[in-house]
Amino acid sequence: MARQQSDWFEDAYQQTRQHVWRYLLRRLPRAEVEDALADVYVRAWNSRRSLRGEPLPWLYGIARHVVAATLAEAGKPQDPPWIRADASSAEEEATVRSEALRALRRLNPKEREAVLLIAWEGLTPRQAARAAGCTTAAITLRLHRARRRLEREDEHEHS
């Protein structure tokens, strides 16, 4: 039985590692990503019995907690650098200027998370809800609110 769990975990790791790494890279400084990735999989191994369904949304949920803990421990802002208006490097500044990122900045954190999990991470609403630790209805509502907020702001800008 232990060998089956080990094999299953190794397969899940191989299938999800790049996705989780990119998720972390978009939210943490590059120098902290490898340690955070290791932390995600250690936590996943320790709580593997709680997995219900597909591993990727579950791992995103774990990664979400690792990111929050890492940023809180370092006393850093919870928003990633590409979402903050005070980006410091030329590369970050160029990224912040893009229209999509300006739109994301206008969303509240829960709306932004819903949009990113679905649009950027490619999850279904059900999977995104699992990763965000909420219901599918809550994710759907957050997406609806995000869409309405952006539509209202666009109408306001163009009137």
N, C-alpha and C positions, 0 to 999 in steps of 0.2 A: 504494500500500500504506500509506504513512504517513497519507494522508487517511482511509482506512478505519479505521485504528487510532484516529485522532483522533475520528472520528464514533462509533465503538463506545464509546470512553471517555466522550464527552459523554453518550451515551445511558445508560450505566451510572451516571454521576454523577447525572443527572436522576432516575433510578429509585431510587437508594440514598441520596442525600444526607440526606433527612429521617430515615431509619432510623439512619444512622451518627451524625448529629447528636444524636438522642435517646439513643443508646447512650453517647456521650461525656458528655452532660449528666447522665446518671445516675451517672457515675463521677468527674467532675471539677468543680471550681468553675466556675460559669457564665462568669466572666471568661476562662477558659482554653479554652473549648470551640471557639471559632472558629479559634484558632491550631492547636489539635489537629486539627480537621477538615481544615484546609489541609494539615497534615503527613500525615494519612492518605492524602489523594488524591495528594500529591506522591510519597509512597512507593509508592502503588499504580501510578502512571504509570511510575515507575522500575522496578518489578518486574512490569509487566503481562504479560510473557512467561511468568511462573510461574503464571498463573491457569489452573486446571483446573476446569471446572464453572461454577456460578453465581457472580456477583460478590459478592453480599451476605455470605455466610459468609466468603469470602476477605477482604473489607474489614473485617469484625468481627475477624478474626485480626490484621490490620494495626492496627486501632484498639486492640486489647488491648495490643499492644506500645507504641503511642504513649502510652496511659494510664500504663502501668508506667514508661516513661521520664520522662514529665512529672512524675509523683508522686515518683519517686526523685530527680530533679533538684532538685525543690523541698523535698526532705526531709520530705515529707508522708506520713502513714500510707497504706498501700496500700488499706485498706478505704475505700469511699466514706462520706461523712458520715452517710447514712441508715442505715448498718449499724453504726456505732460507738455504744456505749452512752453516750458523753460528748458527744452532740450539743449544740451551744451555742445555737442559735436556737430560738425557740418553734415555728417551722415544722418544723425538723428534729426537735425533741422530739416533736411531734405525730405525725410520720411514724414515728419509731422506736417509738412506743407501739402501733402497729397489730400485730395478731396475725401477719400474714404476715411482717413484717419481723423480729419477734422470732424466728420460726422460721428465717428466713434467717441470722440472727446465730448460731444454734446449729450451723450447718453449717460444715464446714471450707471453705477457699477454693475447692478444686476442685469439691466438691459444689455449693457455692453458684453457681459459674460455670456448671455444667451446668444447674442449675435455671433460672437467669436466661436463659441462651441459648435454652432451649426454651420456658419459660413466659412470659418477659417479651419476648424478642426474636422469638418465634414461629418459631424454626428447627426443622427436623426433627432427629432424632438425628444423621443423617449430616452435615447442614449444621453443627450445633453442634460436632461432632467436628472438622470442617474449621476452624472459627473458633478452637477451643481448641487446635489443633495436636496432636490425639491421634486415636486410632482410634474408630470408632463403638462398638466393644465397650467401650472405656474410658469413653466418655460414658454408655453404658447402665449400666455398673457404678456410676459415680458417682451417677446418678439413683437406682438401686436402694439404694445405701448411704444417700443422703440420706433417702429415704422411710423406710427401716428406722430410722435414727437418730431421726427425728421421731416415728415411731410408738412407739418405746421410751420416749422422753422424755415423750410424752403419757400413755402407760400409767403411767409412774412418777409423774407429776404428779397423776393421777386415782386413785391407789391409796392 
